[in-house]
Amino acid sequence: MNKKEAAGRIARLRKTINHHRYLYHVLDRQEISDAALDSLKHELKKLEDQYPDLITPDSPTQRVGGEALKQFKKVTHHVPMISLEDVFSAEEFEQWMARTQKLLPHNTLLYFAELKIDGFAISLIYRRGLFVLGSTRGNGKIGEEVTQNLKTIEAIPLRLVMPEQRDIERIGLSYAAVRQAAEEGEFEIRGEVYLSKKEFLAINHEREKEGLPLYANPRNTAAGSIRQLDPRIAAGRNLSFLAYDVVTDVGQEFHSQEHMLAQLLGFRTDGVAEQCADAKAVEAFHKKISDHREKLPYQIDGVVVNVDSNALFARLGVAGKAPRGAVAFKFPPMQATTRVRDIQVQVGRTGILTPVAILDPVAIGGATVSRSTLHNLDEIRRLDVRIGDTVIVERSGDVIPKVIAVIASLRPRDAKEFHMPRKCPVDGSPVVRKDGEVYYRCSNPQCGAQEEGRIEHFTAKSAMDIKGLGPKIIQTFIDSNLIRDPADLYDLTIGDIKPLERFAEKSAENIIAAIDRSRRDVELWRFINALGIMHVGEETAVGLEEHFKTAEAIMAATDEQLREIPDIGPKVAESITKWFAQEKNRKLFARLLRAIHLKVLQPRVAASQSLHGKTFVVTGTLENFSREEAKEAIRARGGNVAESVSARTSYVVVGSDPGSKYAKAQTLHIPIVSEKEFKKMLEKA
């Protein structure tokens, strides 16, 4: 990547990170996982390291968090609450360690490794031993006062415990200095508010019983509890607190001393933290914690490593937003190894043959994985996956299982290479691969799997919306030679269906009634989407409707005319013209036009253009909108609607019980909005 390309990538990364950091730190919401956001920040940091003259004062790497909410009083941190640089591998950690040693060439460095609690950072101020002020990190310099909420946490003492003199002296500190600060002056402790795994499960269990949406994770639940104006909410959550820093200077020379002092003063601290002499010791600690983290009562996402000497830590200073003397050594994505039992081929609606790895079932991140798409033959060759291999499977974004590597040393002698079948596994037609394509296809456009898929697509909610006509019923109709294409559905009668096995008169009546309803006042875009033209989804169909107005005009459109529509490029235009060029498709089109009644197209009156250029995906059940009402509201404001999540998606609107689209949005770092936020976006029109 040259400097110009890096500048463009940096600009896009900053915009995306700032959006998600604002959600995370200011609104206590999270649209993508912590791991995904960490990855974005890590990429930005590496690019800025490569091109330091592209660093700007407003870069996310130069600041910590968001802004204080107006509902809370602002609190200025006299010592900034800065965040840490992340590293994700032993190699990157050793590079950080080498940099610190290079800056302090004549010093022997000791390191202190502690757990990185996945919680909510806060500052606690004690005056004359009493807890008087609690605040959030905020933007690192100015936070929000949340004292009353923090007072509800049992793990936070309302008065400091004054240790015995011998205990203070045992950890190498002056009893007089500690007592003066703790009992007569001002004392500041910092740490993490968190929610234990047990309490998080209990809260979600109660919400499930009450029919309420479940919380996403313990960290957000803890943050949301503290940042409520009503302290009773925090009081009901059984939150806890873990101290990791003593800000007040009482003569401590080492960070490890601060942990011991905080515990003597009455705070829970990390009981497994260790002082480490070198990289091997830190990496051993990191591995030990990674192997046992599921047994911990709280969630952690890595290990924090500090230069233990406070004087040397101070000499190292700060680079951008992060101290040079500390680093967050994160855990890798959740992975597991398993064996490939078989590689099977699935035939999709468009005839594409997709190889799928059949795996020995393995638990990864709380889910049992037994299948993983291998995408195409090129991907299989790149990974060199063979039947019988032991592979590493990763749940990307903790959701989608993916084979990322083969452990070649464990390959058995009888491991078999995979070969794409020469004939379609469904109908035996030759399998072909067109020039320039990575996919293999069934050469028969009448392939049973394709025709079944086309009819299923035709009846779908976003197409003709024929309720009750599912895959099993469609397969029964095909096997009984009642239908061969979508137009045949409109020729069915109750007498055709009633004699079929397991079809009573009432169920036959219901199906015919649903088919009949689907033919009335059909929106043109639904009809076009229902045809199943390759590359033509719901949003493209809407564009065709708005541009051409009639079905006949769409059928007669040339490539050049089609490409006048925004978002329709050469590939999509060619797909549409080729579909209509086939005689069988033109006949199907004509039969369908005779069978249904298209709604007269009314000019669309836009409420505003507030959503112009934005593409939305709607998933889950919304309380105040049907799925179609939500989509129409988006289109009425100039926005676009898509059925699948991609890098081009602007927002994913999430209701209750969202499906895989929600997970994919997190994986691709797409902004996620709730129904409440969606309504606010519409109200801006």
C-alpha positions as CSV (number, residue, x, y, z in Angstrom):
1,M,0.0,0.0,0.0
2,N,1.5,3.3,-1.1
3,K,1.2,6.6,0.9
4,K,-1.8,7.8,-1.1
5,E,-3.7,4.5,-0.6
6,A,-2.8,4.6,3.1
7,A,-4.1,8.1,3.5
8,G,-7.5,7.0,2.1
9,R,-7.6,3.9,4.2
10,I,-6.6,5.9,7.3
11,A,-9.4,8.5,6.7
12,R,-12.0,5.7,6.4
13,L,-10.7,3.9,9.5
14,R,-10.9,7.1,11.6
15,K,-14.5,7.8,10.6
16,T,-15.6,4.2,11.3
17,I,-13.7,4.0,14.6
18,N,-15.0,7.4,15.8
19,H,-18.5,6.3,15.1
20,H,-18.1,3.0,17.1
21,R,-16.1,4.7,19.9
22,Y,-18.9,7.3,20.3
23,L,-21.5,4.5,20.6
24,Y,-19.3,2.5,23.0
25,H,-18.1,5.3,25.3
26,V,-20.9,7.9,25.2
27,L,-24.1,5.9,24.4
28,D,-23.2,2.6,26.1
29,R,-24.2,0.8,22.9
30,Q,-22.2,-1.6,20.8
31,E,-22.8,-2.4,17.2
32,I,-19.7,-4.5,16.7
33,S,-17.7,-6.7,19.0
34,D,-14.8,-5.4,21.1
35,A,-12.5,-7.7,19.1
36,A,-13.7,-6.1,15.8
37,L,-13.2,-2.6,17.1
38,D,-9.8,-3.5,18.5
39,S,-8.8,-4.9,15.0
40,L,-9.8,-1.6,13.4
41,K,-7.8,0.4,15.9
42,H,-4.8,-1.9,15.5
43,E,-4.8,-1.5,11.7
44,L,-5.0,2.3,12.1
45,K,-2.1,2.3,14.6
46,K,0.1,0.3,12.3
47,L,-0.6,2.5,9.3
48,E,0.1,5.6,11.3
49,D,3.3,4.0,12.6
50,Q,4.3,3.4,8.9
51,Y,3.4,7.0,7.9
52,P,3.8,9.1,11.0
53,D,3.3,12.4,9.1
54,L,-0.3,11.3,8.4
55,I,-1.1,11.4,12.2
56,T,-3.5,14.2,13.0
57,P,-4.5,15.6,16.5
58,D,-8.0,14.3,16.1
59,S,-7.0,10.7,15.2
60,P,-8.6,8.0,17.4
61,T,-5.1,7.0,18.3
62,Q,-4.5,10.3,19.9
63,R,-7.5,10.2,22.3
64,V,-9.2,7.9,24.6
65,G,-13.0,8.0,24.6
66,G,-16.1,10.0,24.0
67,E,-17.7,13.1,25.6
68,A,-19.5,13.4,28.9
69,L,-23.2,13.1,28.9
70,K,-25.0,16.3,29.6
71,Q,-27.2,14.7,32.2
72,F,-24.2,14.2,34.5
73,K,-21.8,16.6,36.1
74,K,-18.4,16.8,34.4
75,V,-15.3,15.7,36.4
76,T,-11.8,16.7,35.3
77,H,-9.2,13.9,35.8
78,H,-6.0,15.5,37.2
79,V,-4.1,12.5,35.9
80,P,-5.6,11.5,32.5
81,M,-7.2,8.1,32.3
82,I,-5.4,7.0,29.1
83,S,-6.0,3.7,27.4
84,L,-3.5,1.1,26.1
85,E,-2.0,0.0,22.8
86,D,-3.2,-3.5,21.8
87,V,-1.0,-6.3,20.6
88,F,-2.4,-9.6,19.4
89,S,0.5,-12.0,19.1
90,A,3.7,-13.0,20.8
91,E,5.7,-11.4,17.9
92,E,4.0,-8.1,18.4
93,F,4.4,-8.3,22.1
94,E,8.1,-8.9,21.8
95,Q,8.4,-6.0,19.4
96,W,6.8,-3.8,22.1
97,M,9.2,-5.1,24.7
98,A,12.1,-4.5,22.4
99,R,11.0,-0.9,21.9
100,T,10.8,-0.2,25.7
101,Q,14.2,-1.7,26.2
102,K,15.7,0.3,23.4
103,L,14.4,3.5,25.0
104,L,15.9,2.4,28.4
105,P,19.1,0.8,27.2
106,H,21.0,0.8,30.5
107,N,18.1,-0.5,32.7
108,T,17.0,-4.0,33.7
109,L,13.3,-4.0,33.2
110,L,10.8,-6.1,35.3
111,Y,7.2,-6.4,34.1
112,F,3.9,-6.8,35.9
113,A,1.3,-8.9,34.2
114,E,-2.4,-8.7,35.2
115,L,-5.8,-9.6,33.9
116,K,-7.5,-7.2,31.5
117,I,-11.0,-7.2,32.9
118,D,-13.8,-6.7,30.3
119,G,-15.5,-4.0,32.4
120,F,-16.0,-0.3,32.8
121,A,-13.1,1.9,33.9
122,I,-13.8,4.3,36.8
123,S,-12.0,6.7,39.2
124,L,-12.7,6.8,42.9
125,I,-11.8,9.8,45.1
126,Y,-11.6,9.5,48.8
127,R,-11.2,12.6,51.1
128,R,-10.2,12.0,54.7
129,G,-10.9,8.4,54.1
130,L,-14.5,8.8,52.8
131,F,-15.7,8.0,49.3
132,V,-16.8,11.4,47.9
133,L,-16.5,11.3,44.1
134,G,-16.8,8.6,41.5
135,S,-16.4,9.3,37.8
136,T,-16.2,7.5,34.4
137,R,-13.2,7.6,32.1
138,G,-15.1,9.9,29.6
139,N,-12.7,11.2,27.0
140,G,-9.7,10.5,29.3
141,K,-9.5,14.1,30.6
142,I,-13.2,14.8,31.5
143,G,-15.5,12.1,32.8
144,E,-19.0,12.0,34.3
145,E,-19.8,11.9,38.0
146,V,-21.6,8.7,38.9
147,T,-20.9,8.7,42.7
148,Q,-24.4,7.6,43.8
149,N,-24.4,4.7,41.4
150,L,-21.0,3.5,42.5
151,K,-22.0,3.7,46.1
152,T,-24.4,0.8,45.5
153,I,-21.5,-1.6,44.7
154,E,-20.6,-3.6,47.7
155,A,-17.1,-4.1,46.5
156,I,-16.4,-0.4,46.7
157,P,-15.7,0.6,50.3
158,L,-17.4,3.8,51.5
159,R,-14.5,4.4,53.8
160,L,-10.9,3.3,53.2
161,V,-9.6,0.6,55.5
162,M,-6.5,1.8,57.3
163,P,-4.0,-1.1,57.4
164,E,-1.7,-2.0,60.2
165,Q,1.7,-0.4,60.2
166,R,3.5,-3.7,59.8
167,D,1.4,-4.5,56.7
168,I,2.3,-1.2,55.1
169,E,5.9,-1.6,55.9
170,R,5.9,-5.2,54.7
171,I,5.2,-4.0,51.1
172,G,7.9,-1.4,51.3
173,L,5.9,1.8,51.9
174,S,5.9,4.5,54.6
175,Y,3.1,4.1,57.1
176,A,3.1,7.8,57.8
177,A,2.7,8.7,54.1
178,V,-0.1,6.2,53.5
179,R,-1.9,7.3,56.6
180,Q,-1.6,11.0,55.9
181,A,-3.1,10.5,52.4
182,A,-5.7,7.9,53.3
183,E,-7.0,9.5,56.5
184,E,-6.2,13.2,56.2
185,G,-5.8,14.0,52.5
186,E,-7.1,12.9,49.1
187,F,-6.7,9.4,47.7
188,E,-7.5,8.2,44.2
189,I,-8.1,4.6,43.2
190,R,-8.9,3.4,39.7
191,G,-10.3,0.1,38.5
192,E,-13.0,-1.7,36.6
193,V,-16.7,-2.1,37.4
194,Y,-17.8,-5.4,36.1
195,L,-20.7,-7.9,36.1
196,S,-19.8,-11.5,36.9
197,K,-20.8,-14.2,34.4
198,K,-23.2,-15.7,37.0
199,E,-25.0,-12.4,37.6
200,F,-25.2,-11.7,33.9
201,L,-26.9,-15.1,33.2
202,A,-29.3,-14.5,36.1
203,I,-30.3,-11.0,34.8
204,N,-30.9,-12.4,31.3
205,H,-32.8,-15.3,32.7
206,E,-35.2,-12.9,34.4
207,R,-35.5,-10.8,31.3
208,E,-36.3,-13.9,29.2
209,K,-39.1,-14.8,31.6
210,E,-40.5,-11.3,31.3
211,G,-40.3,-11.4,27.5
212,L,-37.7,-8.6,27.4
213,P,-34.8,-8.4,24.9
214,L,-31.6,-10.1,26.3
215,Y,-28.5,-8.0,27.1
216,A,-25.6,-8.6,24.7
217,N,-22.7,-8.9,27.1
218,P,-21.6,-8.3,30.7
219,R,-19.5,-5.2,29.9
220,N,-22.3,-3.2,28.3
221,T,-24.7,-4.2,31.0
222,A,-22.3,-3.0,33.7
223,A,-21.7,0.3,31.8
224,G,-25.3,0.9,31.2
225,S,-26.1,0.3,34.9
226,I,-23.6,2.8,36.1
227,R,-24.6,5.4,33.6
228,Q,-28.2,5.6,34.7
229,L,-29.6,8.6,36.5
230,D,-31.5,6.3,38.9
231,P,-29.1,4.6,41.4
232,R,-31.7,1.9,42.0
233,I,-30.9,0.4,38.6
234,A,-27.3,-0.1,39.6
235,A,-28.3,-1.4,43.0
236,G,-30.3,-4.2,41.5
237,R,-27.5,-5.5,39.3
238,N,-25.0,-6.9,41.8
239,L,-22.1,-5.2,40.2
240,S,-18.6,-5.7,41.4
241,F,-15.3,-3.7,41.3
242,L,-11.6,-4.7,40.8
243,A,-8.9,-2.1,41.6
244,Y,-5.8,-1.9,39.4
245,D,-4.2,1.4,40.1
246,V,-3.3,3.8,42.9
247,V,-2.9,7.3,41.5
248,T,-2.0,9.1,44.7
249,D,1.7,9.3,45.3
250,V,2.5,7.7,48.7
251,G,6.1,6.8,47.7
252,Q,5.3,3.6,45.8
253,E,8.1,2.6,43.4
254,F,6.4,-0.3,41.6
255,H,3.1,-0.9,40.0
256,S,3.0,-4.3,41.8
257,Q,3.1,-2.4,45.1
258,E,-0.1,-0.5,44.1
259,H,-2.0,-3.8,43.8
260,M,-0.9,-4.8,47.3
261,L,-1.7,-1.4,48.7
262,A,-5.2,-1.3,47.1
263,Q,-5.9,-4.7,48.7
264,L,-4.8,-3.5,52.1
265,L,-7.1,-0.4,51.8
266,G,-10.1,-2.6,51.2
267,F,-10.3,-3.3,47.5
268,R,-10.5,-6.5,45.6
269,T,-7.5,-6.8,43.2
270,D,-6.3,-9.3,40.6
271,G,-5.3,-12.3,42.7
272,V,-3.4,-14.1,39.8
273,A,-1.2,-11.1,38.6
274,E,2.5,-11.9,38.4
275,Q,5.8,-10.1,38.2
276,C,7.7,-11.3,35.1
277,A,11.4,-11.0,34.3
278,D,11.2,-11.4,30.5
279,A,9.1,-12.1,27.4
280,K,9.0,-15.8,28.0
281,A,7.6,-15.3,31.5
282,V,4.9,-12.9,30.2
283,E,4.0,-15.2,27.4
284,A,3.7,-18.2,29.8
285,F,1.4,-16.2,32.0
286,H,-0.6,-15.1,29.0
287,K,-1.0,-18.8,27.9
288,K,-1.9,-19.9,31.4
289,I,-4.6,-17.3,31.7
290,S,-5.9,-18.0,28.1
291,D,-6.2,-21.7,28.9
292,H,-8.2,-21.1,32.1
293,R,-10.1,-17.9,31.4
294,E,-13.4,-19.8,31.0
295,K,-13.1,-20.8,34.7
296,L,-12.8,-17.2,35.9
297,P,-16.0,-15.7,37.4
298,Y,-15.7,-12.6,35.1
299,Q,-14.9,-12.0,31.4
300,I,-11.4,-11.0,30.4
301,D,-10.2,-10.1,26.9
302,G,-6.4,-10.3,27.5
303,V,-3.5,-9.5,29.8
304,V,-2.2,-6.0,30.7
305,V,1.6,-5.8,30.9
306,N,3.3,-2.9,32.7
307,V,6.9,-1.9,33.2
308,D,6.8,-2.5,36.9
309,S,9.0,0.4,37.9
310,N,6.9,3.6,38.2
311,A,10.0,5.8,37.6
312,L,10.9,4.0,34.4
313,F,7.3,3.9,33.4
314,A,7.2,7.7,33.7
315,R,10.5,8.1,31.7
316,L,9.0,6.1,28.8
317,G,6.2,8.7,28.5
318,V,3.2,8.6,26.2
319,A,2.9,8.0,22.5
320,G,-0.3,9.4,21.1
321,K,-3.1,8.1,23.3
322,A,-1.2,5.3,25.0
323,P,1.7,5.0,27.5
324,R,4.8,3.5,26.1
325,G,5.3,1.5,29.4
326,A,2.2,-0.7,29.2
327,V,0.4,-2.7,26.6
328,A,-2.8,-4.8,26.3
329,F,-1.8,-8.3,25.2
330,K,-5.1,-9.5,23.7
331,F,-6.3,-13.1,23.3
332,P,-6.7,-14.5,19.7
333,P,-10.1,-15.2,18.2
334,M,-11.8,-18.3,19.6
335,Q,-10.6,-21.3,17.7
336,A,-10.6,-25.1,17.9
337,T,-9.2,-28.1,16.0
338,T,-11.3,-30.8,14.5
339,R,-11.3,-33.4,11.7
340,V,-12.8,-33.1,8.2
341,R,-15.1,-36.1,7.8
342,D,-16.2,-35.3,4.3
343,I,-16.5,-32.6,1.8
344,Q,-20.0,-32.5,0.2
345,V,-21.4,-30.3,-2.5
346,Q,-24.6,-28.2,-2.2
347,V,-26.5,-26.9,-5.3
348,G,-28.0,-23.5,-4.8
349,R,-30.9,-21.7,-6.5
350,T,-28.6,-20.2,-9.2
351,G,-27.0,-23.6,-9.9
352,I,-23.7,-22.8,-8.1
353,L,-22.0,-25.8,-6.5
354,T,-20.6,-25.0,-3.1
355,P,-18.3,-27.4,-1.3
356,V,-19.1,-27.8,2.4
357,A,-16.7,-29.4,5.0
358,I,-18.5,-31.9,7.2
359,L,-16.7,-31.8,10.6
360,D,-16.4,-33.8,13.7
361,P,-18.6,-31.7,16.0
362,V,-16.6,-29.3,18.1
363,A,-17.5,-26.7,20.7
364,I,-16.3,-23.2,19.9
365,G,-17.4,-20.2,21.9
366,G,-20.5,-21.9,23.3
367,A,-21.8,-23.3,20.0
368,T,-21.3,-26.7,18.4
369,V,-19.8,-26.5,14.9
370,S,-20.2,-29.4,12.6
371,R,-20.2,-27.8,9.1
372,S,-18.2,-25.0,7.5
373,T,-18.5,-23.7,3.9
374,L,-15.3,-23.9,1.9
375,H,-16.6,-21.4,-0.6
376,N,-15.1,-22.7,-3.8
377,L,-12.5,-25.0,-5.3
378,D,-9.8,-22.2,-5.3
379,E,-10.2,-21.7,-1.5
380,I,-9.9,-25.5,-1.0
381,R,-6.7,-25.5,-3.1
382,R,-5.3,-22.4,-1.2
383,L,-5.9,-24.1,2.2
384,D,-5.0,-27.5,0.8
385,V,-7.9,-29.1,2.7
386,R,-8.3,-32.8,2.3
387,I,-10.9,-35.3,3.6
388,G,-9.4,-36.7,6.9
389,D,-7.3,-33.6,7.7
390,T,-7.2,-32.0,11.1
391,V,-8.1,-28.3,10.6
392,I,-8.3,-25.1,12.7
393,V,-11.8,-23.7,12.7
394,E,-12.4,-20.2,13.8
395,R,-15.8,-18.6,14.6
396,S,-15.2,-15.3,12.9
397,G,-16.7,-12.6,15.1
398,D,-17.7,-15.5,17.4
399,V,-20.4,-16.4,15.0
400,I,-19.5,-17.8,11.5
401,P,-17.4,-21.0,11.5
402,K,-14.5,-20.9,9.1
403,V,-11.7,-23.2,8.3
404,I,-8.6,-21.1,8.5
405,A,-5.7,-23.6,8.4
406,V,-4.7,-27.3,8.0
407,I,-2.4,-29.0,10.5
408,A,-0.4,-30.8,7.9
409,S,1.7,-32.7,10.4
410,L,-1.5,-34.5,11.5
411,R,-2.6,-35.5,8.0
412,P,-3.3,-39.3,7.8
413,R,-1.9,-41.4,5.0
414,D,-5.4,-42.0,3.6
415,A,-6.4,-38.4,3.4
416,K,-8.2,-37.7,0.1
417,E,-8.1,-34.7,-2.2
418,F,-11.4,-33.2,-3.1
419,H,-12.4,-33.0,-6.8
420,M,-15.4,-31.0,-8.0
421,P,-17.9,-33.5,-9.5
422,R,-18.1,-33.5,-13.3
423,K,-21.9,-34.1,-13.0
424,C,-24.4,-32.2,-10.9
425,P,-25.2,-34.3,-7.8
426,V,-28.9,-33.4,-8.2
427,D,-29.8,-34.2,-11.8
428,G,-26.5,-35.5,-13.4
429,S,-26.1,-32.7,-15.8
430,P,-22.5,-31.6,-16.7
431,V,-20.8,-29.2,-14.3
432,V,-19.3,-26.1,-16.0
433,R,-17.0,-23.3,-15.0
434,K,-17.2,-20.1,-17.0
435,D,-14.1,-18.1,-17.8
436,G,-13.4,-15.5,-15.2
437,E,-15.6,-17.1,-12.5
438,V,-14.5,-19.0,-9.4
439,Y,-17.7,-21.0,-9.1
440,Y,-18.8,-24.2,-10.8
441,R,-22.4,-24.5,-11.9
442,C,-24.9,-27.1,-13.0
443,S,-25.2,-26.6,-16.8
444,N,-28.9,-27.5,-16.8
445,P,-31.1,-24.5,-16.2
446,Q,-34.0,-26.9,-15.5
447,C,-32.0,-28.7,-12.7
448,G,-34.4,-29.9,-10.0
449,A,-32.6,-28.2,-7.2
450,Q,-32.6,-24.9,-9.2
451,E,-36.2,-25.1,-10.1
452,E,-37.2,-25.9,-6.5
453,G,-35.1,-23.1,-5.3
454,R,-36.6,-20.7,-7.8
455,I,-40.1,-21.5,-6.7
456,E,-39.2,-21.2,-3.1
457,H,-37.7,-17.8,-3.9
458,F,-40.8,-16.8,-5.9
459,T,-43.1,-17.5,-2.8
460,A,-40.8,-15.8,-0.3
461,K,-42.0,-12.9,1.9
462,S,-39.9,-10.3,0.0
463,A,-41.3,-11.6,-3.3
464,M,-44.9,-12.8,-3.9
465,D,-45.3,-13.6,-0.2
466,I,-47.4,-16.8,-0.5
467,K,-47.9,-17.7,3.1
468,G,-47.8,-21.4,4.2
469,L,-46.1,-22.6,1.0
470,G,-42.9,-23.9,2.4
471,P,-40.1,-26.0,0.9
472,K,-41.7,-29.4,1.9
473,I,-45.0,-28.5,0.2
474,I,-43.2,-27.2,-2.9
475,Q,-41.2,-30.4,-3.1
476,T,-44.4,-32.5,-2.8
477,F,-46.0,-30.5,-5.6
478,I,-42.9,-31.0,-7.8
479,D,-42.7,-34.7,-7.0
480,S,-46.4,-35.1,-7.8
481,N,-45.9,-33.4,-11.2
482,L,-48.3,-30.6,-10.3
483,I,-45.8,-27.7,-10.9
484,R,-42.6,-27.2,-12.8
485,D,-42.3,-23.4,-12.6
486,P,-43.8,-20.5,-10.6
487,A,-46.6,-19.9,-13.1
488,D,-48.0,-23.4,-12.5
489,L,-48.9,-22.3,-8.9
490,Y,-51.6,-20.1,-10.3
491,D,-53.2,-23.0,-12.2
492,L,-53.6,-25.2,-9.0
493,T,-57.0,-26.1,-7.7
494,I,-58.2,-27.5,-4.4
495,G,-59.0,-30.7,-6.3
496,D,-55.3,-31.0,-7.4
497,I,-54.0,-30.7,-3.8
498,K,-56.6,-32.5,-1.7
499,P,-55.8,-36.1,-2.9
500,L,-52.1,-35.7,-1.9
501,E,-50.9,-37.5,1.2
502,R,-51.4,-35.5,4.4
503,F,-53.5,-32.8,2.7
504,A,-57.0,-32.4,4.1
505,E,-59.6,-30.3,2.4
506,K,-59.0,-27.4,4.8
507,S,-55.3,-27.2,4.3
508,A,-55.9,-27.4,0.5
509,E,-58.3,-24.5,0.8
510,N,-55.8,-22.5,2.8
511,I,-53.0,-23.0,0.3
512,I,-55.2,-22.0,-2.7
513,A,-56.5,-19.0,-0.8
514,A,-52.9,-17.9,-0.1
515,I,-51.9,-18.3,-3.7
516,D,-55.0,-16.3,-4.8
517,R,-54.2,-13.5,-2.4
518,S,-50.7,-13.2,-3.7
519,R,-51.9,-12.4,-7.3
520,R,-53.9,-9.3,-6.2
521,D,-52.4,-5.8,-6.5
522,V,-48.9,-7.0,-6.8
523,E,-46.2,-4.3,-6.5
524,L,-44.0,-4.4,-9.6
525,W,-40.8,-4.6,-7.6
526,R,-42.0,-7.7,-5.8
527,F,-42.9,-9.4,-9.1
528,I,-39.4,-8.6,-10.6
529,N,-37.7,-9.7,-7.4
530,A,-39.7,-13.0,-7.5
531,L,-38.4,-13.9,-10.9
532,G,-35.1,-14.9,-9.4
533,I,-32.9,-13.1,-12.0
534,M,-29.2,-13.5,-11.0
535,H,-27.9,-10.4,-9.2
536,V,-31.3,-8.9,-9.0
537,G,-32.5,-8.6,-5.4
538,E,-35.1,-6.5,-3.7
539,E,-33.3,-3.2,-3.9
540,T,-32.4,-3.6,-7.6
541,A,-36.0,-4.5,-8.3
542,V,-37.2,-1.3,-6.6
543,G,-34.8,0.7,-8.8
544,L,-36.1,-1.1,-11.9
545,E,-39.7,-0.2,-10.9
546,E,-38.9,3.4,-10.2
547,H,-37.0,3.8,-13.5
548,F,-39.1,1.9,-16.0
549,K,-42.6,2.0,-14.4
550,T,-44.0,-1.1,-16.2
551,A,-43.1,-4.8,-16.5
552,E,-43.0,-4.6,-20.3
553,A,-40.5,-1.8,-20.3
554,I,-38.2,-3.7,-18.0
555,M,-38.4,-6.7,-20.3
556,A,-37.5,-4.6,-23.3
557,A,-34.7,-2.6,-21.7
558,T,-31.3,-2.6,-23.3
559,D,-28.0,-2.9,-21.4
560,E,-27.4,0.8,-21.9
561,Q,-30.8,1.7,-20.5
562,L,-30.4,-0.5,-17.5
563,R,-27.0,1.0,-16.7
564,E,-28.6,4.4,-16.4
565,I,-30.0,3.2,-13.0
566,P,-27.7,3.9,-10.0
567,D,-26.1,0.8,-8.6
568,I,-26.7,-1.3,-11.8
569,G,-23.4,-2.0,-13.4
570,P,-22.4,-4.1,-16.5
571,K,-22.7,-7.4,-14.7
572,V,-26.2,-6.9,-13.4
573,A,-27.4,-5.3,-16.7
574,E,-26.0,-8.3,-18.6
575,S,-27.7,-10.7,-16.3
576,I,-31.1,-9.0,-16.8
577,T,-30.9,-8.8,-20.6
578,K,-29.7,-12.4,-20.8
579,W,-32.6,-13.6,-18.6
580,F,-35.2,-12.0,-20.8
581,A,-33.4,-13.1,-24.0
582,Q,-34.2,-16.8,-23.2
583,E,-37.5,-17.9,-24.8
584,K,-38.5,-20.0,-21.8
585,N,-38.2,-17.0,-19.5
586,R,-40.2,-14.8,-21.8
587,K,-42.9,-17.3,-21.9
588,L,-42.9,-17.7,-18.1
589,F,-42.9,-13.9,-17.8
590,A,-46.0,-13.6,-20.1
591,R,-47.9,-16.4,-18.2
592,L,-47.2,-14.7,-14.9
593,L,-48.4,-11.4,-16.2
594,R,-51.7,-13.0,-17.2
595,A,-52.1,-14.8,-13.8
596,I,-51.5,-11.8,-11.6
597,H,-52.7,-8.2,-11.3
598,L,-50.0,-5.6,-11.0
599,K,-50.7,-2.6,-8.8
600,V,-50.9,0.7,-10.7
601,L,-47.6,2.5,-9.9
602,Q,-48.2,5.7,-8.0
603,P,-45.5,8.4,-8.0
604,R,-43.4,8.1,-4.9
605,V,-43.6,11.2,-2.7
606,A,-40.5,11.5,-0.6
607,A,-40.9,12.7,2.9
608,S,-37.4,14.1,2.6
609,Q,-34.1,12.9,1.3
610,S,-32.7,12.5,4.8
611,L,-31.6,8.9,4.1
612,H,-30.4,9.5,0.5
613,G,-27.4,7.3,-0.4
614,K,-27.8,5.1,2.7
615,T,-28.4,1.4,2.4
616,F,-30.3,-0.4,5.1
617,V,-30.9,-4.1,6.1
618,V,-33.8,-4.9,8.4
619,T,-33.6,-8.0,10.6
620,G,-35.6,-9.3,13.5
621,T,-39.1,-8.5,14.6
622,L,-39.9,-4.8,15.0
623,E,-42.6,-3.7,17.5
624,N,-44.0,-0.7,15.6
625,F,-43.3,-1.6,12.0
626,S,-43.9,-4.6,9.8
627,R,-40.8,-5.5,7.9
628,E,-42.3,-4.0,4.7
629,E,-43.5,-0.8,6.5
630,A,-39.9,-0.2,7.7
631,K,-38.5,-0.7,4.2
632,E,-41.1,1.6,2.6
633,A,-40.3,4.3,5.2
634,I,-36.6,4.0,4.2
635,R,-37.4,4.2,0.5
636,A,-39.8,7.2,1.1
637,R,-36.8,9.1,2.5
638,G,-34.5,8.4,-0.3
639,G,-32.8,5.4,1.2
640,N,-32.1,2.0,-0.2
641,V,-33.0,-1.4,1.2
642,A,-31.0,-4.6,0.8
643,E,-31.8,-8.1,1.8
644,S,-28.2,-9.2,2.7
645,V,-25.5,-7.5,4.7
646,S,-22.3,-6.5,2.8
647,A,-19.6,-3.9,3.0
648,R,-21.9,-1.5,1.1
649,T,-24.5,-1.6,3.9
650,S,-24.8,1.6,5.8
651,Y,-27.0,0.4,8.7
652,V,-28.6,-2.8,10.0
653,V,-31.9,-2.2,11.8
654,V,-32.3,-4.8,14.5
655,G,-35.5,-6.0,16.1
656,S,-36.0,-8.8,18.5
657,D,-34.7,-12.3,17.6
658,P,-32.4,-11.1,14.9
659,G,-30.8,-13.8,12.7
660,S,-27.4,-14.2,11.0
661,K,-27.6,-10.7,9.4
662,Y,-27.0,-9.3,12.9
663,A,-23.9,-11.5,13.3
664,K,-22.6,-10.6,9.8
665,A,-23.1,-6.9,10.5
666,Q,-20.8,-7.3,13.6
667,T,-18.3,-9.2,11.6
668,L,-18.2,-6.5,8.9
669,H,-18.3,-3.6,11.3
670,I,-21.6,-2.3,10.0
671,P,-23.4,0.2,12.3
672,I,-26.4,-1.5,14.1
673,V,-29.4,0.6,15.2
674,S,-32.3,-0.4,17.4
675,E,-35.9,0.2,16.5
676,K,-35.9,3.3,18.8
677,E,-32.9,4.8,17.0
678,F,-34.4,3.9,13.7
679,K,-37.6,5.8,14.5
680,K,-35.5,8.9,15.5
681,M,-33.7,8.7,12.1
682,L,-37.1,8.7,10.4
683,E,-38.4,11.5,12.5
684,K,-35.5,13.7,11.3
685,A,-37.2,13.8,7.9
